[in-house]
């Protein structure tokens, strides 16, 4: 009798850990559903920023640096000057537009935490005021909620600690999230602003925005004295 009762013993010892492991994996997958959905939303917005941090910062996490940007500079200005290149996670500009009552900080890089603080500039685009395509994006339900109110001829100003740059809207754009046409490098000097198109049913595959021409630039001659 005892041999018959113990015949399933080895099988039970093997199966029990496997069943327990399967249950743990199932619980973990269920717990990760909502966070992963949230990450997909952010990924859809920042699809074109592949460089997440500078090489020297790898492995030590995001370092956010909030700067005091020069406002109402009254010193000498010039058409030419030196750029101050930001580091990843640094606030290095303020974007303003009276056309949509906008004033928002601009951070260098695309990251979930940075998008919660302001607009983000793709590290693959050129620094503000330089030749090429400067690409800045933000969430449609926060900092760029009124972006669709911009019209051709409206102006946008980007203030930095090395100068102030004014752009004029020349084109309204709409594109799919996986279409890089408007965020790729360009030969002309432009500012591209974009956000997700509002969708009450969830995240949208559509992006809307504007392309602006650089129409005025003022480099600060004595910026260090003002800041």
C-alpha positions in Angstrom: 0.0 0.0 0.0 2.8 2.4 0.9 4.5 2.0 -2.4 1.2 2.8 -4.2 0.7 6.0 -2.2 4.2 7.3 -2.8 4.3 6.6 -6.6 3.4 10.2 -7.4 5.9 11.8 -5.0 8.8 12.7 -7.4 6.3 14.1 -10.0 4.8 16.4 -7.3 8.2 17.7 -6.2 9.1 18.6 -9.8 5.7 20.1 -10.7 5.2 22.3 -7.6 8.1 24.7 -8.3 7.1 25.0 -11.9 3.5 25.9 -11.0 4.7 28.4 -8.4 7.0 30.1 -11.0 4.3 30.3 -13.6 2.0 32.0 -11.1 4.7 34.5 -10.2 5.3 35.3 -13.8 1.5 35.7 -14.4 1.2 38.1 -11.5 4.2 40.2 -12.7 2.8 40.5 -16.2 -0.6 41.7 -14.9 1.1 44.3 -12.7 3.1 45.6 -15.6 0.2 46.2 -18.0 -0.6 49.7 -17.0 3.0 51.0 -16.7 3.9 49.5 -20.1 0.8 51.3 -21.7 2.0 54.5 -20.2 5.5 54.1 -21.5 4.1 53.4 -25.0 2.4 56.9 -24.9 5.7 58.6 -24.1 7.6 56.5 -26.7 5.1 57.6 -29.4 5.9 61.2 -28.6 9.6 61.0 -28.4 10.1 58.5 -31.3 12.7 60.6 -33.0 15.1 61.1 -30.1 17.4 58.1 -30.0 20.2 59.6 -27.8 18.9 59.4 -24.3 22.0 60.7 -22.4 25.5 61.8 -22.9 28.1 58.9 -22.9 29.7 60.1 -19.7 26.3 60.0 -17.9 25.5 56.4 -18.8 24.6 54.2 -15.9 24.1 57.1 -13.4 20.5 58.2 -14.3 19.0 61.4 -15.5 20.4 64.7 -14.2 18.0 67.5 -14.5 19.4 71.0 -14.4 17.1 74.0 -14.2 18.8 77.3 -15.2 17.8 80.9 -14.7 17.3 82.1 -18.3 18.2 85.7 -19.1 15.0 87.8 -19.4 14.8 91.3 -20.9 18.5 91.5 -21.8 19.4 95.2 -22.1 23.1 94.9 -23.1 24.8 95.0 -26.5 23.8 92.4 -29.1 25.2 91.1 -32.3 24.1 89.1 -35.4 26.8 86.6 -34.7 28.1 85.0 -31.5 28.9 81.9 -29.6 26.5 79.1 -28.7 26.4 77.6 -25.3 25.7 73.9 -25.9 23.6 72.3 -23.1 24.0 68.9 -21.5 21.3 66.2 -21.5 18.5 67.1 -19.1 19.4 70.8 -18.9 16.8 73.6 -19.3 18.5 76.0 -21.7 15.7 78.1 -23.2 12.3 79.6 -22.7 9.8 79.4 -25.6 7.3 82.3 -25.8 4.5 83.3 -28.2 2.0 86.1 -27.6 -0.2 84.5 -30.3 -1.1 81.6 -27.9 -0.1 83.2 -24.6 2.7 80.7 -24.2 5.8 80.7 -22.0 7.4 77.3 -21.4 10.9 76.0 -20.4 12.8 74.0 -23.0 15.0 71.1 -22.0 17.7 69.4 -24.0 16.7 65.8 -24.6 13.6 63.7 -24.5 12.7 61.9 -21.2 9.4 61.2 -19.3 10.5 63.5 -16.4 11.5 66.3 -18.8 8.2 66.2 -20.6 6.5 66.7 -17.2 8.6 69.9 -16.7 8.3 71.5 -20.1 9.0 71.2 -23.8 11.8 68.9 -25.0 14.3 69.4 -27.8 15.5 66.3 -29.7 19.3 65.9 -29.3 19.5 64.9 -32.9 18.4 68.5 -34.0 20.5 71.6 -34.0 20.9 74.0 -31.1 18.6 77.0 -31.0 19.8 79.6 -33.5 22.2 77.4 -35.4 21.9 76.4 -39.0 19.5 73.5 -39.6 16.4 72.1 -38.1 15.6 72.8 -34.4 12.9 70.3 -33.3 10.9 70.8 -30.1 7.9 68.9 -28.8 5.6 68.8 -25.8 2.4 67.2 -24.6 -0.8 68.2 -26.2 -2.6 68.3 -22.8 -0.1 70.5 -21.0 2.6 72.8 -22.5 1.5 72.6 -26.1 -2.2 72.5 -25.5 -2.6 75.6 -27.6 -0.1 74.8 -30.3 -2.9 74.4 -32.9 -3.8 78.1 -32.4 -0.6 79.2 -34.1 -1.2 80.5 -37.7 1.0 81.5 -40.6 2.7 84.8 -39.8 2.7 84.4 -36.0 6.0 84.7 -34.2 7.7 82.5 -31.6 10.7 83.6 -29.5 13.3 81.4 -27.9 15.4 83.0 -25.2 18.6 81.4 -24.2 21.6 82.6 -22.1 23.6 83.3 -25.2 20.9 85.1 -27.3 17.3 85.6 -28.3 15.9 84.1 -31.5 12.7 85.0 -33.2 10.9 82.6 -35.7 7.9 83.3 -37.9 5.4 80.5 -38.7 5.4 79.7 -42.4 3.7 76.3 -42.5 1.2 74.2 -40.6 2.0 70.5 -40.6 0.3 67.2 -39.8 2.1 63.8 -40.0 2.0 60.2 -38.7 4.1 59.4 -35.6 6.5 57.2 -37.6 7.0 59.8 -40.4 10.4 61.5 -39.9 9.9 64.0 -42.8 9.6 67.1 -40.6 12.0 66.1 -37.9 15.0 65.2 -40.1 18.0 67.5 -40.6 17.5 70.3 -43.1 19.7 72.6 -45.1 17.7 75.7 -44.2 17.5 77.1 -40.7 14.1 76.5 -39.2 12.2 75.7 -36.0 9.8 72.7 -35.9 7.3 72.6 -33.1 4.9 69.6 -32.8 2.7 67.6 -30.5 0.2 64.8 -30.5 -3.2 65.5 -32.1 -5.9 65.3 -29.4 -7.8 62.1 -29.3 -10.4 61.5 -26.6 -10.1 57.7 -27.1 -6.4 57.5 -26.2 -3.0 58.3 -27.7 -3.1 59.4 -31.3 -0.9 58.3 -34.2 -1.2 61.8 -35.7 1.2 64.7 -35.0 0.4 68.4 -35.6 2.7 71.4 -35.5 4.3 74.3 -37.3 7.4 75.0 -39.2 9.0 78.5 -38.6 11.7 80.5 -40.3 14.4 82.2 -38.3 13.7 85.9 -38.9 15.7 87.6 -36.2 18.7 86.7 -34.0 20.4 88.6 -31.2 23.5 87.2 -29.6 24.3 88.6 -26.2 27.7 90.3 -26.2 28.0 90.5 -22.4 25.8 87.6 -21.4 28.0 86.4 -18.5 27.6 89.8 -16.8 23.8 89.7 -17.1 23.4 86.1 -15.9 
